[in-house]
Amino acid sequence: MRGWLAWVLAGALAAALPAPASASAGRCSVHVPGAERSVAACLDDLTTTGTVASGHTVEADWAGLTSAGLPAFRGVPGVQVDGYFPDTSTANTNHGWNHDAQFVLRLPDRWNGGLVVSGSPGVRRQYANDRAIGDQALAEGYAFAATDKGNTGAAFFTDGVRPGDALAEWNSRVTQLTLAARAAAARHYGRPVAKTLAAGLSNGGYLVRWQLENRPWLYDGGVDWEGTLWRADGPNLLTFLPPALRAYPAYAAGSPSAHQSILDAGFAPGSEFLWDYHYRVYWDLTQRIYREEVDPSFDGPLEAGTPFCASGTPSCDADYAYASRPPSVARAVERISLTGRIGKPLLTLHGTLDTLLPITRDSDVYDRMITAAGRGALHRYYRIEGGNHVDGLVDAFPDRLRPLGPCFRTAFDALGGWLRGTRPPASATIARPAGATPAELATSCDLVSRP
């Protein structure tokens, strides 16, 4: 703890006392406070249009998160810094470093004075937000920084000592990167960062929520793209995934009661066409690895249970009952729980057909939490009709789903306007525009409800 406090103070001091940047030779030399390793490179294009070609991103990190029709940005020259902070876990294999707490920092030559900080969704690595978030931020002149959150991959739960340690580290790593990126940008540009925004999707959206609740002095605002809701008393993903896992085999065999059980768990009517994919790809794995993180005793010596076990099998996650578990489990979740007490403006987006984090068990609840905490004036909440958890599925179901990527871009700009004094549209359910084609939905999103 003493070392962490000293590092925070050092980072704050570095941010307050920026050193002028060299106009030529020093342009490609960037100091990131606290980094154990950093490698800087001057690039002709910091967006994915350029970094895919130059090898300065990893497409596998962001595969499937955006729809194919999301417009691309290009032509943003600047400096990229890849590196890592001190850490003991080694799951992140990017660059052959085998070292977690990796980050990427991009500093455009034409800087608007702002910084966007993001944590990766799911258990992905530091480049996961490059296409969905970073490209827009850079094209608009922001510096962009992203972290792998300090542990990655499906075995992320092996990091840490106590239940909940790996998840708690995510929050401290975003704080760490925010401080370091602010200091690095101030030294690079010769002036302090004027505006710092947090942005993220899924687990990255959770990180935005947590930072604005717990570290609001570091940020001016944030955009939360269907962030994960953690609450010690529920709902959380450990309360709605087990009933879906338990009922799905019978539902697939034609049982009406099993169908109703999945709806009762919170999954939206009309999302049934997505259930098979989510059962095979998301529900089972997500339940097992996050349950292992906060409740490793449930399955004894097993690590993350038994994949796709049938209900009734000993220690089967399909039969997991969060409410009946020992108090220590709720205490582990309490460490990373949200309260709704945001301290800076927040825009939230969530799809009504989200089939991993159902909207009625997640952002609907979080919106009420913010209001109950007396912070409703700082929040705008947009329920996107037909939106799912990952935009990659839009390409498989273009006539049934709409992408959230364009809505995020609109919300990001709306946040900027809000900070300049222009209030964003009121919270609303954003209807699918009548007659809109998939191509039109892939390129634009009006955050005003229209029939």
ABEGO torsion letter per residue (X at the ends): XAAAAAAAAAAAAAAABBBBBBABAAAABBBBBGBABBBBBBBABABAAAAAAAGABBAAAABGABBAABBBBBGBBEBBBBBBBBBABAABABGGAGBBGBBBBBBBABBAGBBBBBBBBEABBAAAAAAAAAAAAAAAGBBBBBBAGGBBEAAAAABEABBGAAAAAAAAAAAAAAAAAAAAAAAAAGBBBABBBBBBBEAAAAAAAAAAAAAAAABAEBBBBGBBBBBAAOBBAAAAAAAAAAAAAAAAAGBAAAAAAAAAAGBBBGAAAAAAAAAAAAAAAAAAAAAAAABAAAAEABBGEBBGBBBGBBGBAAABBAAABBAAAAAAAAAABBAGBBABBBBBBBBAABAABBAAABAAAAAAAAAAAGAAAABBBBBBBGBBABAAAAAABAAABBBAAAAAAAAAAAAAAAAAGBBBBBBBBBBBBBGBBAAAAAABBBABBBX
